[in-house]
């Protein structure tokens, strides 16, 4: 009988590419997949491989090289039409390279987000990539006073198709829906996280909690739900290795009401009529004084809670609950002040939250004007 070491079998798992791999959720996902690839040939109890599909290799794609070890780096702009040349060996690509910051010009943000997704899908089809996973947001369901709590993952997409970040996600969703028709044989899965929190996350939603007091609309019953980027990365790994098909929501379990949010944040709310709130916000946006359209305020005043049923069925559980995720958000935003999404000084922010619709609106406008003058 022959003796000696038995050579490990070569993994037959897919080659997985991750865009946006130098930072954020993309970086966390690339690291998780690289760890899985490093142990792809290990055998668990009873001669079975570790849970989920093996991963043969991880390709990290970004505009600059990151620090994730154990991956193959390919430095390229995701909007480059020649991206397909860098995907010849890829089986699955996860597109996580998105811009969220309210500071970015909306046209520049949309160009990055929508054209980036279009290029990734087209390049994947040209390179015969089997599957594309696109990260969007649960914002596509829209936020409204009549929304069910929670929403089913297959609920209709009722967000407004405008210049907001939700409008970006809607365009990506349209692309995902049409891609299998335009590119037969290409499988596309959309992943929709709730309000993202964690290191480096700066969005209209997180800036809501930088205000000295929290805006609410008379008669509304907000319900808050969060998703830590570590949980998003873990969820994307499950979607890849367990072939979870979408749409896939990623959220903490349950939700928080206004009283719970006030207790955790230590911030009181101030209430205004809906017509005043959205009307004044839209005027300030048209004047260029706030970065987001009034419809973005719907997401901080009305519920858009979703049920992560598909991930739960696949065995995924979030590491963070809503309360812990909100505390992470508060730690990350400590020392910063924002008014209707625009960062300002502490005194100006306090002025903007004075009681009364007129005072609040005038205070916001004055605060932003002064902040602009100081930056000149």
Buried (B, 14 or more C-beta within 10 A) or exposed (E): EEEEEEEEEEBEBBBBBBBBBBBBBBBBBBBBBBBBBEEBBEEEEEEEBEEBBBBBBBBBBBBEEBEBEBBBBBEBBBBBEEBBEBBEEBBBBBBBBBBBBBEBEBEEBBBBBBEBBBBBBBBBBBBBBEBBBBBBBBBBBBBBBEBEEBBEBEBEBBBBEEBBBBBBBBBBBEBBEEBBEEBEEBBBBBBBBBBBBBEEBBBBBBBBBBBBBBBBBEEBEBBBBBBBBBBBBBBBBBBBBBBBEBBBBBBBBEBBEBEBBBEBBEBEBBBBEBEBBBBBBBBBBEEEBBBBBBBBBBBBBBBBBBBBBBBEEBEBEBEBBBBBBBBBBBEBBEEBBBBBBBBBBEEBBBBBBBEEBEEBBBBBBBBBBBBEEEEE
